[in-house]
Amino acid sequence: MRWIVALLVVVVFEFYSFQLIRTLSRGHWWKWVYLAISIGVFANLILQFYLHPDRTIVSGARDFAVTLFLALLLAKVIFTIFMLGEDLYRLAEGLFHKIKGDSTSDAFLSSRRKFISMVGLGVAALPFGAILYGAFKGKYDYQVREYELTFKDLPDAFEGYKITQISDIHVGSFDDREEVGYALNLVNKQKSDVILFTGDLVNNVSEEMYGWEELFGSLSAKDGVYSILGNHDYGDYATWESEAEKKANLQELLDIQKSMGWRLLLDENVSIDRGADSLKLVGVQNWGGGRFPKYGDLKKASAGLQPQDFKVLMSHDPTHWDAQVKDNPTNFHLTLSGHTHGMQMGIEIPGWIKLSPAWFVYKKWAGIYKEYDRFLNVNRGFGFLGYSGRAGIWPEITVITLRKGTDS
C-alpha cells in the first residue's frame, strides 16, 4: 500500500512539473528534453541499484544517481507547490464568479500562469543547486558547535570540564581521506578533556574500517576516547550466511575500536575522577524507537550508580531520551545522542530558523534540548549515508563545556 501511495505522489509531482515546463516552453521543443532527462534520471537510479544491489559496497555511480534523483525530486516538489497552488486559486476564483452569476471570468490567465511558472522555476533552482553542492562540497564542511551547560549539582572539580562529541561517522561512505583527516585534526584541536563518540562507526560491516584505523586512532584527549554502538554497527542491514558470521563481524568491530585506543561502553559505566569528585560516564547499546533495534539495557548500564552522582549518558538514538531517560529516577544530567543526521538537509540560521525533514520523524533531531533540568544534545553527525552529501545541515563536531551554577 505504501508503494502505491508513493507512486501516486511521484505521478502528481511529475504531472505538475511537466505542466510548469510546458507553460514556459510553449511553442518550443525543450519540454521534451526535460521529460527525457526526468525519465533518464529515474531509470538510471533503478539501473544503479540493480547493478550495485549490495549497499555494503560503496558505489560512486549509485551515489551520484541518488544525488541527481534527489535534486530533481526536490525541484519537482517546488514545481508542484506553485502549479497546484495556482490551480486551486483558479478553481476558487472560478467558483466565486459562478456563485456571483458572472458570465465572464478571468480565472484562467495564461500570463499569470507563465509568471507563476517562472517564479516556481527560480525557487526550485535553490534546493536543486543545494543538493548538488552538498554532494560535492558540503559533506566535508565541518562545523564546530560550542555550548556551555550549567548544572547546580556539578562537582566542583568539573567546573569548566570540556567534552567533544562526534557521532555517525559512517566510514564506508567517505571518499576523501584528506578531508576526513582535517576534521579529525579539528577534533583534537578542541583540546577537550574527553572525546565521546555516540555510535554508527560503519554503514554495515567492520571491513569498512580497514585502512582507517590509524587515522581515527589519532584522536586523543586527557581522559581518553569513549564510544558506544549505533544501529548500523551490529550488521543488521547486511546479508550474512550465518548468525556466527554476523557475530564475528561485530566482534571484529569491537576489536578494531579497542586497537584504536577507544574505550567501548556496552551497557556499562565508568568513573572519571578528579580528586574526591567524580563524573560517571554511562554508555548504553542502541535503543531505538519504531523499527530500530533495542539492544540497550539502561538498567544494566546504570548498575551501581546513585541519583546524586553526576552522570553523562551516551545513547545513540534520541528517542531513547523521551522513552526512558529524561524522567528516570537515576537522574541522567546530560545525554548525548546522534542518529538523525538532521536528515543531512535543511535550513538553519541560528536564532532565526531551524528546518529539516527530520522534524517530521523525530521530536528532537538536532541541538540542545532541556526538560526536568536535564539536557539532551543531538549531534548532526560526522559522516553521511544514503544521500552522499549535506545541504544546510553540515557535519558537526560538538564541544560542550560544563559549568556549575544555579540556573540549571
ZILINGI-V393129 format. One record per residue. N is the residue number from 1. SS is DSSP state (A for helix, B for strand, O for the rest). Layout:
n = (N | N)
ss = (SS | SS)
This chain:
n = (1 | 2 | 3 | 4 | 5 | 6 | 7 | 8 | 9 | 10 | 11 | 12 | 13 | 14 | 15 | 16 | 17 | 18 | 19 | 20 | 21 | 22 | 23 | 24 | 25 | 26 | 27 | 28 | 29 | 30 | 31 | 32 | 33 | 34 | 35 | 36 | 37 | 38 | 39 | 40 | 41 | 42 | 43 | 44 | 45 | 46 | 47 | 48 | 49 | 50 | 51 | 52 | 53 | 54 | 55 | 56 | 57 | 58 | 59 | 60 | 61 | 62 | 63 | 64 | 65 | 66 | 67 | 68 | 69 | 70 | 71 | 72 | 73 | 74 | 75 | 76 | 77 | 78 | 79 | 80 | 81 | 82 | 83 | 84 | 85 | 86 | 87 | 88 | 89 | 90 | 91 | 92 | 93 | 94 | 95 | 96 | 97 | 98 | 99 | 100 | 101 | 102 | 103 | 104 | 105 | 106 | 107 | 108 | 109 | 110 | 111 | 112 | 113 | 114 | 115 | 116 | 117 | 118 | 119 | 120 | 121 | 122 | 123 | 124 | 125 | 126 | 127 | 128 | 129 | 130 | 131 | 132 | 133 | 134 | 135 | 136 | 137 | 138 | 139 | 140 | 141 | 142 | 143 | 144 | 145 | 146 | 147 | 148 | 149 | 150 | 151 | 152 | 153 | 154 | 155 | 156 | 157 | 158 | 159 | 160 | 161 | 162 | 163 | 164 | 165 | 166 | 167 | 168 | 169 | 170 | 171 | 172 | 173 | 174 | 175 | 176 | 177 | 178 | 179 | 180 | 181 | 182 | 183 | 184 | 185 | 186 | 187 | 188 | 189 | 190 | 191 | 192 | 193 | 194 | 195 | 196 | 197 | 198 | 199 | 200 | 201 | 202 | 203 | 204 | 205 | 206 | 207 | 208 | 209 | 210 | 211 | 212 | 213 | 214 | 215 | 216 | 217 | 218 | 219 | 220 | 221 | 222 | 223 | 224 | 225 | 226 | 227 | 228 | 229 | 230 | 231 | 232 | 233 | 234 | 235 | 236 | 237 | 238 | 239 | 240 | 241 | 242 | 243 | 244 | 245 | 246 | 247 | 248 | 249 | 250 | 251 | 252 | 253 | 254 | 255 | 256 | 257 | 258 | 259 | 260 | 261 | 262 | 263 | 264 | 265 | 266 | 267 | 268 | 269 | 270 | 271 | 272 | 273 | 274 | 275 | 276 | 277 | 278 | 279 | 280 | 281 | 282 | 283 | 284 | 285 | 286 | 287 | 288 | 289 | 290 | 291 | 292 | 293 | 294 | 295 | 296 | 297 | 298 | 299 | 300 | 301 | 302 | 303 | 304 | 305 | 306 | 307 | 308 | 309 | 310 | 311 | 312 | 313 | 314 | 315 | 316 | 317 | 318 | 319 | 320 | 321 | 322 | 323 | 324 | 325 | 326 | 327 | 328 | 329 | 330 | 331 | 332 | 333 | 334 | 335 | 336 | 337 | 338 | 339 | 340 | 341 | 342 | 343 | 344 | 345 | 346 | 347 | 348 | 349 | 350 | 351 | 352 | 353 | 354 | 355 | 356 | 357 | 358 | 359 | 360 | 361 | 362 | 363 | 364 | 365 | 366 | 367 | 368 | 369 | 370 | 371 | 372 | 373 | 374 | 375 | 376 | 377 | 378 | 379 | 380 | 381 | 382 | 383 | 384 | 385 | 386 | 387 | 388 | 389 | 390 | 391 | 392 | 393 | 394 | 395 | 396 | 397 | 398 | 399 | 400 | 401 | 402 | 403 | 404 | 405 | 406 | 407 | 408)
ss = (O | A | A | A | A | A | A | A | A | A | A | A | A | A | A | A | A | A | A | A | A | A | A | A | O | O | O | O | O | A | A | A | A | A | A | A | A | A | A | A | A | A | A | A | A | A | A | A | A | A | A | O | O | O | O | O | O | O | O | A | A | A | A | A | A | A | A | A | A | A | A | A | A | A | A | A | A | A | A | A | A | A | A | A | A | A | A | A | A | A | A | A | A | A | A | A | A | A | A | A | O | O | O | O | O | O | O | O | O | A | A | A | A | A | A | A | A | A | A | A | A | A | A | A | A | A | A | A | A | A | A | A | A | A | A | A | O | A | A | A | O | O | B | B | B | B | B | B | B | B | B | O | O | O | O | A | A | A | O | O | O | B | B | B | B | B | O | O | O | O | A | A | A | O | O | O | A | A | A | A | A | A | A | A | A | A | A | A | A | O | O | O | O | B | B | B | B | O | O | O | O | O | O | O | O | A | A | A | A | O | O | O | A | A | A | A | O | O | O | O | O | O | O | O | B | B | B | O | O | O | A | A | A | A | O | O | O | O | O | O | O | O | A | A | A | A | A | A | A | A | A | A | A | A | A | A | A | A | A | O | O | B | B | B | O | O | O | B | B | B | B | B | B | B | O | O | B | B | B | B | B | B | B | O | O | O | B | O | O | O | O | O | O | B | O | O | O | A | A | A | A | O | O | O | O | O | O | O | O | O | B | B | B | B | B | B | B | O | A | A | A | A | A | A | A | O | O | O | O | O | O | O | O | B | B | B | B | B | O | O | A | A | A | A | B | B | B | B | B | O | O | O | B | B | B | B | A | A | A | A | O | O | O | O | O | O | B | B | B | B | B | O | O | B | B | B | B | B | O | O | O | O | O | O | O | O | O | O | O | O | B | O | O | O | O | B | B | B | B | B | B | B | B | B | O | O | O | O)
